[in-house]
Amino acid sequence: MKTSILAAGVALLALPALADTPVLTVYAGDYFTSEWGPGPAIEQGFEAFCGCDLQFSVGDLLPRLMLEGQETQADIVIGLTTDVLKRARETGVFGPHGQDLAALTLPIDWKDDTFIPFNWGHTAFVYDETKTPNPPKSFEDLRHLPEEVKVVIQDPRTSVSGLALVLWVKSVYGDQAGAFWADFAPHVLTVTKDWSESYGLFTDGEADMVLSFTTSPAYHMFAENDFTKKAAIFPEGHYFMAETVGKIAATDQPALADAFMAWVLSAEFQKMIPVANWSLPSALPQDQWPEGWSTLPLPEKVLFLSEDEAEALRESTIEEWRAALSQ
């Protein structure tokens, strides 16, 4: 794979000189290009061999693609999560990625010929062990938290992590999901539009727990040398989600787009993911993860809904959640 990627880079560099440097336009989520997001490292890494200018255009990905349709200016879209892929696919703007997926190291089988996962993780509730010495050890513990314990979560109508939460609850409780939400609702301090607002409330000490990911403690451990933040691991299982990358079928930079799609699966790209995106790499064996990452507690049981299953449940699970929290 590495040889083919380098060959692609050499081929691009060998193209006849152009008056302007070719531009690869990559649509990404708002967080992607922030100082703590992976965008800057990805841009620098790809431009080092592509002979091009990678330009991120950030925003709310799915609504933007649905609005623009075939008029989209993107060449690549990065950051769509597994739970929204059905709607993304139905826009009709994506083409086949054309890559060999043998290098994938996900805990699920992935055979999609359109979207490539570049990272993965599980939803989880994160707490500070100095403030919450007796965290929940199961979903039932979470459901019956002491009255004073407050949790901040994200809105499933505006947040992919919030959507993952309602699908996670549905995967665990099935027809009893509404009853879970009724019991849990008194512990919800507030519902935020996105993950960053929720996590900020938690780190500011406004909430005892926050809906986040099993890898969230890694940032505190390796960037801040803070080992007090933990993810509560539940025996009922944790909901799997991945972020993906897709190529726009009508791209006017097909060679660059193909080179980028191949590079996503390279060891160079994948080794950036833990420390730039604070998530798990999709195509890197565990023995090649950065030092310390293999010590992160991860769930033994993985819960996953296909894009068709997730879409079929989306509206009803959001309504169960909304009805319980509005009472």
N, C-alpha and C positions, 0 to 999 in steps of 0.2 A: 504493500500500500504506500509506504513512504517513497519508494522509487517512482511509482506512478505519479504521485503528487509533485515530486521534484521535477519529473519530466514535463508535467503540465506547466509548471512554472517556467522552465527553460523555454518551452514552446511559446508561451506568452511573451517572454522577453525577446524572442527571436522574430516576433511579428514586425512587419515594416514600420518604421518610425512614423508616428502620427503627430499631427500638429498639436493635439491635445492628449493628455494622459487619459486612457480609458477609465470610466467611472463605473464601479459596481455599487448600485444602490441597494442597501439592506434595510428593510423595515424591521424595527425592533420595539420592544416595550419601553415604557418611560424609564424604568430603572436601569436599562441596559448600559447606557452611556454615562451613568453617574460615576463618581469617583470610586464607589465600592462595587460597581457592576463590572461585568466581563468585557464590555465593549472596547475600551481603550486597548487592552491586551490583545484582543482578537484583531482589531484594526492594525495594530503595529505588526503582529505576527504575519498576517496575510500580505500586507503591503511589502514585507521584507523580500518576498520572492515573486509577487504577481506582476510587478511593473505597472500597477494600477493605483487608482485612488478609491479606497473603500469608504463610502459615505453612508453613515447611519441616518435614517429618518425615523424618529421615534414618535410613538403615539399608541392609542388603543387599537391593537392589531385587527381583531376580528371585525369590529364595526367599520373600521377603515376599509378593509378589503371588501366587505359586503357593499359598502357605498360606492367604491371605485370600480369594482368589477373588472372588466377587460381593459379599462382605462388606467389601471394601476401603473404607477411609475416604478414599482419595485422590480428588482431582479431576483432577490432572495428575501424570504421572510423567516425570521428567527425568533423563537420564543412562544409559538403557539403550543398550548398544553394538550395533553391527550384527551381531555374531556371536551374540547371544543373542535376537535379535528373533523367531525362529521359536517358541521356547518362550514368550516373552512374549505373542506373538499367540495362542498356543493356550490361554492362560488365559481368553480370551473376555471380558475386562473392558474392552477398548479399543474406542472408537468411531471413526468417520471424522473426520479433522481438518478437512475442509472448506476448506482453504486453497489458494490458487494458488501453485504451486511454481516459477513462471517465474523468480523472483529467485535461485534456487539457482546457486551458482558452484562446484560440486564437480567433481573430475576424473573422476567417473563419472556415468552417467545415473541419475536417481532419480525414480521414478514412484509411490512408495508412497502410498496414500490414508489410511494410519493413522498412521504415524510420520514426523515431520519431523526431519531432521538439523539440529542447531544448531551443531555444530562438526565438524572432521575433522582427521586427521593420519595419520602413518605410524609404525609401530613402527621403532625404530632402536636401535643400541648407542651409548651416549654415553661419551666418554672425556675426560680432562684432557690437553691436548697438552703440558703441562709435565712430566707423568709418563709419558705414552705417546706418545713422539715419532714412532713408526712404527705407527700404527693400521692395522687390517685395511682393505684397499681392496676386498674382495669377500667373499662368503660362504666361498669356499674358503680365503682368508686367515684368516677367523675360525675355520674348522674346524681349521686347522693353526697356531694361535697358538704362540709360544714357550712352553715349559713353565711359565715363571714367571708368565705373565700370567693373572690370575684375574678372573672375571666373576660378577656377581650377577644372578640372574634371578628371576622370579616364578612361583609355582605355577599351572599352567593350571586346576587344579581349584577355585581360590579367587580367582583374579585375571583380569580381562578382558584385561590386557596379557599375562599369561602364556598365556592361551588364544590370543591373537593371535600370539604367538611360535610355538607349535607349528603353527598353521595357516600361518604364513609359511614355516616350514621345509618343510612339506608342499607348499606351492605352488611352492617352488624345486626341491626334490629328489624329489618324487613318491615312487615306490617305494623310493628310496634314502634316505628321511628317517631311517630307523632307523640306517643307517650313519653319517650325519652326527652324530646324537646320541651314538653310541658314541665317535666321535673327539673331540667337543666336551666330553663329560662331565668329563674330568679338569680342564678349565679352570673349571668351575662351583664357585666358592667356597662358595656357599650358595644355597638356594632359599627365598624369603620368601613369606609369605602374601599380601602386597599390594605395590603399587608404592612407597608411601611408605617402607616399611621398607627396601626395596632401595635406593632413591635416597639415603636417609640413610646407609647403609653406604658408598655411593660417595662422597658429599660429605665423609664423615668420614675418607676415605682408606683404608678397609678393602679396597676392590676397585679394580682398574684400569679396569674398564668396567662398565656397568649397562644392562640392558634398559630402554629408555624410549621416547622419541618424537623425531622429527626437530625438533620445536619446543622441546624441553627447553632447549637452549642459550639460547633467547630470554629465559628468566627471568634467567639469569645475566648476559646482555648488558644488558638494559634495566632490571632491578631492582637489580642488584648492580654494574654496570659491570665485569663479569668476562667477558673474551673468550677464556678458556682452555678452556671446555667446548665440545666439538664432537660432532656426530652423524656417525658413519661412514656414508658413502653408498655403496651397493653397486650395481654394474651389473645384477645379477640382478633387481633391483626390490625395492620395499618394500611391506609389507602395509598396505593402507588400512583405516582404521576410523573410524567416526563415532559421536558420541553423539547420541541422539535425544530427542524429547519427544513424548508421546502423551496424549490426552484420555480419561479414563474415561467410558465410555458412559452410566453411571448417575449421573454427577455431579449434585448438587443445586444447582450453581452454573453452569449451561450458558453463560450470557452472559459471566460472568467467565472461564470456561475458554476460550471461543472468542476472547475478547479477548487472553488470554495467548498462545494458539497463533498468532494473527496478529502479536502483538508480537515473538515469537521471530524472525520473518522481517524485522523492521524494521531500518533502518540503526542506530537507537539501540541496540537489543539487540546487533546483530552487531558493532558497534564496541567493545563491552565484552569480547567473547570473547578476543581476543588478550592483553589486559592483565589480565583477571580469571581466565581459564581457561588461559592460555598454550597455546592451540591455534589452529587456523586457522578463521576464520568461514565458515559454510556459504553465506551469501547476501550476500556483499560482494565487489565487484570488487577485484582486487589493487591497483589504483591508489588505493583507499580504505583499505588496510591502514595501521596506524600506521607512523610513520616508522621505517625500518630493517628492518621485517619482510620486505620484498621481497628483502632481501639474504641471508636465510637459505637455505643450500643445501638444495634439495629434490630427491628422486630424479626422474629422467626417466621411469622405468618404475614404474607403479602396479599392484600385485597386489591383487585383490579377489575374495572368495568371496561369493556370494549367501547369504542366511540359510539357504536349504535346503541348499546345498553345505557351509556351515560346520557346520550341525547334523549332517549325514550323516557328516562327518569327525571330529567332536569326540571321540568315545570312542576311536576307533582311534589318532588322533594323540596323545592323552594317554597311551595305553598304550605307544606307541612311545617316548615321552619317559620315562615311568616305568621301563620295562624297562631302558633304557640307563643311567639315572642310579642305578639300584639295584644295579648290578653293581660 
